[in-house]
Amino acid sequence: MITQLKQAVPAESLTSGREEVAATVREVLDDVRARGDEAVRTYSTKFDSWSPESFRLSAGQIAEIVAGVPEQVIRDIEFVQAQVRRFAEAQRASLTDFEVETLPGVHLGQKNVPISAVGAYVPGGRYPLTASAHMTIVTAKVAGVPRVAACTPPIRGQIPAATVAAMSMAGADEIYLLGGVQAMAALAIGTESIGRVDLIAGPGNAYVAEAKRQLFGQVGIDLFAGPTEILVIADEDADPFIVAVDLLSQAEHGPDSPAVLVTTSETVARAAMDHIERILVDMPTRDYAGPAWRDHGQVLVVDSIDEAFAVADTFASEHVQVLTSSPRQALEKMQNYGALFLGEGTCVSYGDKVIGTNHVLPTRGSARFTGGLWVGKYLKTVTYQEVTDTDSSAMLGELCGRAARVELFEGHARSGDVRAAKYAGAPLDWSEHQFTAHA
C-alpha cells in the first residue's frame, strides 16, 4: 500500500509552454540555416548580450583566461577530470573489437570506430557549470574523437573563466563562447566560421533540449533530457536530515526539477519534510529549490523495501539515491534508473561534480529504455564481412538466391547466383526467374 504524504502538481503542467519553446527554436534553426553566422550573431546578441569579433577563443585567449583562474580551482579540475578519465578508460577497455569465423573462410567482425566530430555543450547562463565540460569532452577524447568543438555561453556578459579552463584542460579542440539554440544550430548545421559536427552532447535548458530534439536526424545527440530529477529510497535507518539535504541539492537545479522520497518509514518521511521547510528559509538557491519542492516534490510511504524498489522503478528517475541499511539490494531489485547512488557515503552531488561517473543522464522516464552518456556514445559499432573460401561462398550464394526470391528480390538473388555459378558451376539460367512487380 502507498500512502502519499506529499503530491506533485498534475503532470499536464509539465507541458505548459512547450509549444512556444518549440516555435521559438524552429524559428532560430531556420534562420541559421538561411543566414549562417549573421543569424548566430543576431541571437547571441539578443539572448546573451554577446557579440564578440569571433565566438571562437584563440589559443592565446584561452591561455590568458586559464592563467587567471585560481590555482586551487585548477587543481580541483585536474583531480575531477582524472576521475572521469579513469572511469571512461575502463568503459572503453570493456568494448573490444572482434572477428569470428562462422563457417570455413567466412569471417565476420566488429569494430568500434570513434565519431569524427562532436559538439560538446557546457551550459551556463546563470552558473558556471564546469562539471559538464569533464563529462562531455573528457569522455569524447577517451573514445578517440579527433575533433571536439565545445560551446558555453557567457554569464551575464562575462567570460566564465573556470568553465573555459575546464574545457581546455579536458582536451577541447575548439572553444566557442556561444550558448543556447544558436550554439546548437551552429554545431549541427554549420556556418561560415563554425564547422558542423556529427553528434551533440551535453545538458541544457528547455530551449537547448528542444533544439536537440528538432535537430536529431540531421545530427546525432546523446539523449533527450528534461529537468534534472532525484528519487531517494529510505528505510527507518535513514537520517532524515541527510534525506532533506540531498533532495534539495537537486531541486536547486531549477523550479521544475522533481524531488521524490519513497520510504518505508512515515517517521523518516515527516522528519525529512520538516527539515526541508527549515532549510529552505535561508537556502541561497531557494528561488529554484523552493518552487521545485513545492510543485514537483513527492513523498510516498510504502509497506516494505521491496515495494519501495518497485515504486521507484515506475518513476525511472534520473538519479536514485538509496539510503537504506542494505543499499546494494537495489542492484538486484531495480532496473529503471539513470544512475544509482548506494548508501549514505555517496550522494547525487558527487555524481554531478566529482566522483567520475557521467552526469548526463536520462530524464522523464526515459531511463526505462536508455542509459546516460558514456564513452560508447561517441563510438559507432560497425561490422565487416569477408568470405575467402569458395565452397562457402557458393553455398551462401545458392541460399541467398532462394531466400531473396521468397521476398521477390531478384537482383539480390542474382548476386548470389553468380557466385554459386563461378565457384560451384551452378547453372546460371535466369529465364524462369523473371521479376514481377506486385502492387
VEXDREN-2710 file (C-alpha; in Angstrom, 1 decimal):
% VEXDREN-2710
k/r/px/py/pz
1/MET/0.0/0.0/0.0
2/ILE/1.2/3.5/-0.8
3/THR/0.5/6.5/1.4
4/GLN/1.1/9.8/-0.3
5/LEU/2.2/12.5/2.2
6/LYS/3.0/15.0/-0.5
7/GLN/1.9/15.1/-4.1
8/ALA/3.3/16.9/-7.1
9/VAL/1.3/19.2/-9.4
10/PRO/-0.5/17.4/-12.2
11/ALA/1.7/16.1/-14.9
12/GLU/0.0/18.2/-17.5
13/SER/1.6/21.3/-16.1
14/LEU/5.0/20.0/-17.3
15/THR/3.9/20.5/-20.9
16/SER/2.9/24.1/-20.4
17/GLY/4.8/26.5/-22.7
18/ARG/6.3/23.7/-24.8
19/GLU/4.6/24.8/-28.0
20/GLU/6.0/28.3/-27.5
21/VAL/9.5/26.9/-26.9
22/ALA/9.2/24.6/-30.0
23/ALA/8.1/27.5/-32.2
24/THR/11.0/29.8/-31.0
25/VAL/13.5/27.0/-31.6
26/ARG/12.2/26.3/-35.0
27/GLU/12.5/30.0/-36.0
28/VAL/16.1/30.2/-34.8
29/LEU/17.1/27.0/-36.6
30/ASP/15.5/28.1/-39.9
31/ASP/17.2/31.5/-39.6
32/VAL/20.6/30.0/-39.0
33/ARG/20.1/27.6/-42.0
34/ALA/19.4/30.7/-44.1
35/ARG/21.8/33.3/-42.8
36/GLY/24.6/31.3/-41.0
37/ASP/27.0/33.4/-38.9
38/GLU/24.9/36.5/-39.3
39/ALA/21.9/34.8/-37.6
40/VAL/24.1/33.3/-34.9
41/ARG/25.4/36.7/-34.0
42/THR/21.8/38.1/-34.0
43/TYR/20.6/35.6/-31.5
44/SER/23.7/35.7/-29.3
45/THR/23.2/39.5/-29.1
46/LYS/19.5/39.1/-28.4
47/PHE/19.7/36.3/-25.8
48/ASP/23.1/36.7/-24.2
49/SER/24.1/40.3/-25.0
50/TRP/27.3/38.9/-26.5
51/SER/28.7/39.8/-29.9
52/PRO/32.5/39.4/-30.0
53/GLU/34.6/39.7/-33.1
54/SER/34.9/36.0/-33.1
55/PHE/33.0/33.5/-31.0
56/ARG/35.9/31.1/-31.1
57/LEU/38.6/31.7/-28.5
58/SER/42.1/31.7/-29.8
59/ALA/44.9/29.7/-28.1
60/GLY/46.3/33.0/-26.7
61/GLN/42.9/34.0/-25.3
62/ILE/42.5/30.5/-23.7
63/ALA/45.9/30.6/-22.1
64/GLU/45.3/34.1/-20.7
65/ILE/41.9/33.0/-19.3
66/VAL/43.3/29.8/-17.7
67/ALA/46.2/31.8/-16.2
68/GLY/43.7/33.9/-14.3
69/VAL/41.9/31.0/-12.7
70/PRO/42.8/30.4/-9.0
71/GLU/45.4/27.6/-8.6
72/GLN/43.1/25.6/-6.2
73/VAL/40.3/25.6/-8.9
74/ILE/42.8/24.3/-11.5
75/ARG/44.0/21.5/-9.1
76/ASP/40.4/20.6/-8.4
77/ILE/39.5/20.4/-12.1
78/GLU/42.6/18.3/-12.7
79/PHE/41.5/15.9/-10.0
80/VAL/37.9/15.5/-11.1
81/GLN/38.9/15.1/-14.8
82/ALA/41.3/12.4/-13.7
83/GLN/38.4/10.5/-12.1
84/VAL/36.2/11.0/-15.2
85/ARG/39.0/9.9/-17.5
86/ARG/39.8/6.8/-15.4
87/PHE/36.2/5.6/-15.5
88/ALA/35.8/6.4/-19.2
89/GLU/39.0/4.5/-19.9
90/ALA/37.6/1.5/-18.1
91/GLN/34.5/1.7/-20.1
92/ARG/36.5/1.9/-23.4
93/ALA/38.5/-1.1/-22.4
94/SER/35.3/-3.1/-21.9
95/LEU/34.5/-2.5/-25.6
96/THR/36.6/-4.9/-27.7
97/ASP/36.8/-5.4/-31.4
98/PHE/36.5/-9.0/-32.5
99/GLU/36.4/-11.3/-35.5
100/VAL/34.9/-14.8/-35.7
101/GLU/35.0/-17.5/-38.4
102/THR/31.4/-18.7/-38.5
103/LEU/32.0/-21.1/-41.5
104/PRO/35.1/-22.2/-43.3
105/GLY/36.5/-19.0/-44.8
106/VAL/33.6/-16.8/-43.6
107/HIS/35.0/-14.1/-41.4
108/LEU/32.7/-11.7/-39.6
109/GLY/34.0/-8.8/-37.5
110/GLN/33.0/-5.9/-35.4
111/LYS/34.9/-2.6/-34.8
112/ASN/34.2/0.4/-32.5
113/VAL/35.0/3.5/-34.5
114/PRO/35.1/7.0/-33.0
115/ILE/32.7/9.6/-34.3
116/SER/34.7/12.1/-36.4
117/ALA/33.4/15.4/-34.9
118/VAL/31.4/16.0/-31.7
119/GLY/29.9/19.2/-30.3
120/ALA/30.1/19.4/-26.5
121/TYR/27.7/21.8/-24.9
122/VAL/28.5/23.1/-21.5
123/PRO/25.6/25.1/-20.1
124/GLY/25.9/28.3/-18.2
125/GLY/23.9/31.5/-18.3
126/ARG/23.4/31.7/-14.5
127/TYR/26.1/29.5/-13.0
128/PRO/29.5/28.3/-14.4
129/LEU/28.9/24.5/-14.8
130/THR/32.4/23.3/-15.2
131/ALA/31.5/19.7/-14.5
132/SER/29.7/19.3/-17.8
133/ALA/33.0/20.0/-19.6
134/HIS/34.5/17.0/-17.8
135/MET/31.6/14.8/-18.7
136/THR/31.2/15.6/-22.4
137/ILE/34.8/16.5/-23.5
138/VAL/37.0/14.1/-21.5
139/THR/34.8/11.1/-22.4
140/ALA/34.8/12.0/-26.1
141/LYS/38.6/12.3/-26.1
142/VAL/38.9/8.9/-24.3
143/ALA/36.7/7.5/-27.0
144/GLY/39.2/8.8/-29.6
145/VAL/37.1/11.6/-31.2
146/PRO/39.5/13.6/-33.2
147/ARG/37.6/16.9/-33.2
148/VAL/35.6/18.2/-30.2
149/ALA/34.1/21.6/-30.7
150/ALA/32.9/22.9/-27.3
151/CYS/30.4/25.7/-26.7
152/THR/29.5/27.5/-23.5
153/PRO/27.5/30.8/-23.1
154/PRO/28.8/33.9/-21.4
155/ILE/27.4/34.6/-17.9
156/ARG/25.7/37.9/-17.8
157/GLY/28.1/39.2/-20.5
158/GLN/31.2/37.9/-18.8
159/ILE/33.6/35.1/-19.8
160/PRO/33.1/32.0/-17.5
161/ALA/36.9/31.6/-16.8
162/ALA/36.7/28.4/-14.8
163/THR/34.5/26.7/-17.5
164/VAL/36.9/27.7/-20.2
165/ALA/39.7/26.3/-18.2
166/ALA/37.8/23.0/-17.7
167/MET/37.0/22.8/-21.5
168/SER/40.7/23.5/-22.4
169/MET/42.1/21.0/-19.8
170/ALA/39.6/18.4/-20.9
171/GLY/41.0/18.5/-24.4
172/ALA/38.6/20.5/-26.5
173/ASP/40.0/21.2/-30.0
174/GLU/37.8/24.3/-30.4
175/ILE/36.2/26.5/-27.8
176/TYR/33.3/28.9/-28.6
177/LEU/31.7/31.4/-26.2
178/LEU/28.3/30.8/-27.6
179/GLY/25.2/29.4/-26.0
180/GLY/21.6/28.4/-26.4
181/VAL/19.7/27.4/-29.5
182/GLN/22.2/29.4/-31.7
183/ALA/25.0/27.2/-30.4
184/MET/23.1/24.0/-31.2
185/ALA/22.3/25.3/-34.7
186/ALA/25.8/26.4/-35.5
187/LEU/27.2/23.0/-34.4
188/ALA/24.6/20.9/-36.2
189/ILE/24.1/22.9/-39.3
190/GLY/27.5/24.6/-39.7
191/THR/28.2/28.2/-40.6
192/GLU/30.9/30.1/-42.4
193/SER/33.1/30.1/-39.2
194/ILE/31.9/27.0/-37.3
195/GLY/32.2/23.6/-38.9
196/ARG/29.3/21.2/-38.5
197/VAL/29.6/18.2/-36.2
198/ASP/28.2/14.7/-36.3
199/LEU/26.9/14.4/-32.7
200/ILE/26.0/16.9/-30.0
201/ALA/26.3/16.0/-26.3
202/GLY/25.6/17.8/-23.1
203/PRO/22.7/19.1/-20.9
204/GLY/20.9/22.5/-21.3
205/ASN/17.7/24.4/-20.6
206/ALA/14.4/23.7/-22.3
207/TYR/15.4/25.6/-25.4
208/VAL/18.6/23.6/-25.8
209/ALA/16.8/20.3/-25.2
210/GLU/14.2/21.3/-27.8
211/ALA/16.9/22.3/-30.3
212/LYS/18.5/18.9/-29.9
213/ARG/15.1/17.2/-30.4
214/GLN/14.4/19.1/-33.6
215/LEU/18.0/18.6/-35.0
216/PHE/18.1/14.9/-34.3
217/GLY/18.5/13.1/-37.5
218/GLN/20.5/15.9/-39.1
219/VAL/22.9/15.3/-36.3
220/GLY/23.2/12.6/-33.6
221/ILE/22.5/13.5/-30.0
222/ASP/23.5/11.9/-26.7
223/LEU/19.9/11.7/-25.3
224/PHE/16.7/13.7/-24.9
225/ALA/16.8/15.4/-21.5
226/GLY/14.4/17.3/-19.3
227/PRO/14.7/18.9/-15.9
228/THR/17.0/17.0/-13.5
229/GLU/15.4/14.6/-11.1
230/ILE/16.2/12.9/-7.8
231/LEU/14.4/10.0/-6.1
232/VAL/15.6/8.9/-2.6
233/ILE/14.7/5.5/-1.3
234/ALA/14.9/5.4/2.5
235/ASP/14.2/3.0/5.3
236/GLU/13.8/3.5/9.0
237/ASP/17.6/3.7/9.5
238/ALA/18.0/6.7/7.2
239/ASP/19.0/10.1/8.6
240/PRO/16.1/12.4/7.8
241/PHE/18.4/15.5/7.7
242/ILE/20.6/13.9/5.0
243/VAL/17.4/12.9/3.1
244/ALA/16.3/16.5/3.2
245/VAL/19.6/18.0/2.2
246/ASP/20.1/15.6/-0.7
247/LEU/16.6/16.2/-2.1
248/LEU/17.1/19.9/-2.1
249/SER/20.6/19.5/-3.6
250/GLN/18.9/18.5/-6.9
251/ALA/15.8/20.8/-6.5
252/GLU/18.1/23.8/-6.8
253/HIS/18.8/22.9/-10.5
254/GLY/15.5/24.6/-11.4
255/PRO/11.9/25.3/-10.4
256/ASP/10.7/22.3/-12.4
257/SER/13.1/19.7/-11.0
258/PRO/11.3/16.7/-9.4
259/ALA/12.4/15.6/-6.0
260/VAL/10.8/12.4/-4.7
261/LEU/11.1/10.4/-1.4
262/VAL/10.0/6.8/-1.3
263/THR/10.3/5.4/2.2
264/THR/9.2/2.6/4.5
265/SER/9.1/4.9/7.5
266/GLU/6.5/7.6/8.0
267/THR/8.6/8.9/10.8
268/VAL/11.6/9.5/8.5
269/ALA/9.3/11.0/5.9
270/ARG/7.7/13.6/8.2
271/ALA/11.0/14.5/9.8
272/ALA/12.6/15.0/6.3
273/MET/9.7/17.2/5.2
274/ASP/10.1/19.3/8.4
275/HIS/13.9/19.7/7.7
276/ILE/13.2/20.7/4.1
277/GLU/10.9/23.6/5.2
278/ARG/13.5/24.8/7.7
279/ILE/16.4/24.5/5.3
280/LEU/14.6/26.4/2.5
281/VAL/14.2/29.5/4.7
282/ASP/17.8/30.7/4.1
283/MET/19.0/28.5/1.3
284/PRO/20.8/30.7/-1.2
285/THR/19.2/28.9/-4.2
286/ARG/15.7/28.7/-2.7
287/ASP/14.3/30.7/-5.6
288/TYR/14.7/27.5/-7.6
289/ALA/14.7/24.8/-4.9
290/GLY/11.5/26.2/-3.2
291/PRO/9.2/26.1/-6.2
292/ALA/10.7/22.7/-7.3
293/TRP/9.9/21.2/-4.0
294/ARG/6.5/22.9/-3.7
295/ASP/5.3/21.9/-7.2
296/HIS/7.3/18.8/-8.0
297/GLY/8.2/17.3/-4.7
298/GLN/6.6/14.0/-3.7
299/VAL/6.7/11.8/-0.5
300/LEU/5.4/8.3/-0.6
301/VAL/5.3/5.8/2.3
302/VAL/5.2/2.1/1.4
303/ASP/5.0/-1.1/3.4
304/SER/8.3/-2.8/2.5
305/ILE/11.7/-2.1/1.0
306/ASP/10.7/-4.4/-2.0
307/GLU/7.7/-2.2/-2.6
308/ALA/9.9/0.8/-2.4
309/PHE/12.2/-0.6/-5.1
310/ALA/9.1/-1.4/-7.3
311/VAL/7.6/2.0/-6.9
312/ALA/11.0/3.6/-7.7
313/ASP/11.2/1.6/-10.9
314/THR/7.9/3.1/-12.0
315/PHE/9.4/6.6/-11.8
316/ALA/12.5/5.6/-13.8
317/SER/14.2/8.6/-12.3
318/GLU/17.5/10.1/-13.5
319/HIS/19.1/9.8/-10.1
320/VAL/18.2/7.2/-7.5
321/GLN/19.8/7.5/-4.1
322/VAL/19.5/4.5/-1.8
323/LEU/19.7/5.4/1.9
324/THR/18.9/2.0/3.5
325/SER/20.6/-0.5/5.7
326/SER/21.4/-2.7/2.7
327/PRO/21.7/-0.3/-0.3
328/ARG/23.3/-2.8/-2.7
329/GLN/20.0/-4.7/-2.8
330/ALA/19.0/-2.0/-5.4
331/LEU/21.5/-3.5/-7.9
332/GLU/19.4/-6.7/-7.9
333/LYS/15.9/-5.3/-7.3
334/MET/15.9/-2.3/-9.7
335/GLN/16.0/-1.9/-13.4
336/ASN/14.9/1.7/-14.3
337/TYR/17.3/4.5/-13.3
338/GLY/19.9/6.8/-14.9
339/ALA/22.4/6.2/-12.1
340/LEU/22.3/4.6/-8.6
341/PHE/23.9/6.1/-5.5
342/LEU/24.3/3.5/-2.9
343/GLY/24.4/4.3/0.8
344/GLU/24.9/7.4/2.9
345/GLY/28.6/7.7/2.0
346/THR/27.8/8.9/-1.5
347/CYS/25.2/11.3/-3.0
348/VAL/23.9/12.6/-6.3
349/SER/26.0/15.7/-5.9
350/TYR/29.2/13.5/-6.0
351/GLY/28.0/12.1/-9.3
352/ASP/27.2/15.6/-10.6
353/LYS/30.5/17.1/-9.7
354/VAL/33.4/15.0/-8.6
355/ILE/33.2/11.2/-8.5
356/GLY/33.9/10.2/-12.1
357/THR/30.7/8.7/-13.5
358/ASN/28.9/10.7/-16.1
359/HIS/26.2/13.1/-15.0
360/VAL/24.5/13.4/-18.4
361/LEU/21.6/11.0/-17.7
362/PRO/18.1/10.2/-18.9
363/THR/15.1/12.0/-17.5
364/ARG/11.3/12.0/-17.8
365/GLY/11.1/8.2/-17.6
366/SER/13.5/7.5/-20.5
367/ALA/15.6/5.5/-18.1
368/ARG/13.2/2.7/-19.0
369/PHE/15.0/2.3/-22.3
370/THR/18.3/4.1/-22.2
371/GLY/21.3/4.8/-20.0
372/GLY/23.2/8.0/-19.8
373/LEU/26.2/9.5/-21.7
374/TRP/29.2/7.2/-21.7
375/VAL/32.3/6.5/-23.8
376/GLY/30.3/4.2/-26.1
377/LYS/28.0/7.0/-27.2
378/TYR/31.0/8.5/-29.0
379/LEU/31.7/5.3/-30.9
380/LYS/30.0/3.7/-33.8
381/THR/29.8/-0.1/-33.6
382/VAL/30.3/-1.3/-37.2
383/THR/30.6/-4.7/-38.8
384/TYR/32.5/-6.2/-41.7
385/GLN/32.5/-9.4/-43.6
386/GLU/34.9/-11.4/-45.8
387/VAL/34.5/-14.8/-47.5
388/THR/37.7/-16.4/-48.6
389/ASP/36.6/-20.0/-49.1
390/THR/35.0/-20.6/-52.5
391/ASP/32.9/-23.5/-51.3
392/SER/31.4/-21.4/-48.6
393/SER/30.7/-18.6/-51.0
394/ALA/29.0/-20.9/-53.4
395/MET/26.8/-22.4/-50.6
396/LEU/25.8/-18.9/-49.4
397/GLY/25.1/-17.9/-53.0
398/GLU/22.6/-20.7/-53.5
399/LEU/21.0/-19.9/-50.2
400/CYS/20.9/-16.2/-51.0
401/GLY/19.2/-16.9/-54.3
402/ARG/16.4/-18.9/-52.6
403/ALA/15.9/-16.6/-49.7
404/ALA/15.9/-13.4/-51.9
405/ARG/13.3/-14.9/-54.3
406/VAL/10.9/-15.6/-51.4
407/GLU/10.9/-11.9/-51.0
408/LEU/10.8/-11.2/-54.7
409/PHE/14.2/-9.5/-54.7
410/GLU/15.5/-10.9/-58.0
411/GLY/18.5/-8.5/-58.0
412/HIS/19.7/-9.8/-54.7
413/ALA/19.2/-13.4/-55.8
414/ARG/21.3/-12.9/-58.9
415/SER/24.2/-11.6/-56.7
416/GLY/24.1/-15.0/-55.0
417/ASP/23.6/-16.9/-58.3
418/VAL/26.8/-15.5/-60.0
419/ARG/28.9/-16.7/-57.1
420/ALA/27.3/-20.1/-57.0
421/ALA/27.9/-20.4/-60.7
422/LYS/31.5/-19.2/-60.6
423/TYR/32.6/-21.2/-57.5
424/ALA/30.5/-24.3/-57.8
425/GLY/29.5/-24.5/-61.5
426/ALA/25.8/-24.0/-60.7
427/PRO/23.6/-23.2/-63.8
428/LEU/23.1/-19.5/-64.5
429/ASP/19.7/-19.6/-66.1
430/TRP/17.5/-16.6/-65.2
431/SER/14.8/-17.2/-67.7
432/GLU/12.5/-18.9/-65.2
433/HIS/13.1/-16.2/-62.6
434/GLN/11.7/-13.0/-64.2
435/PHE/11.0/-10.4/-61.5
436/THR/7.4/-9.3/-61.5
437/ALA/6.4/-6.2/-59.6
438/HIS/3.3/-6.6/-57.3
439/ALA/1.0/-3.8/-56.4
END
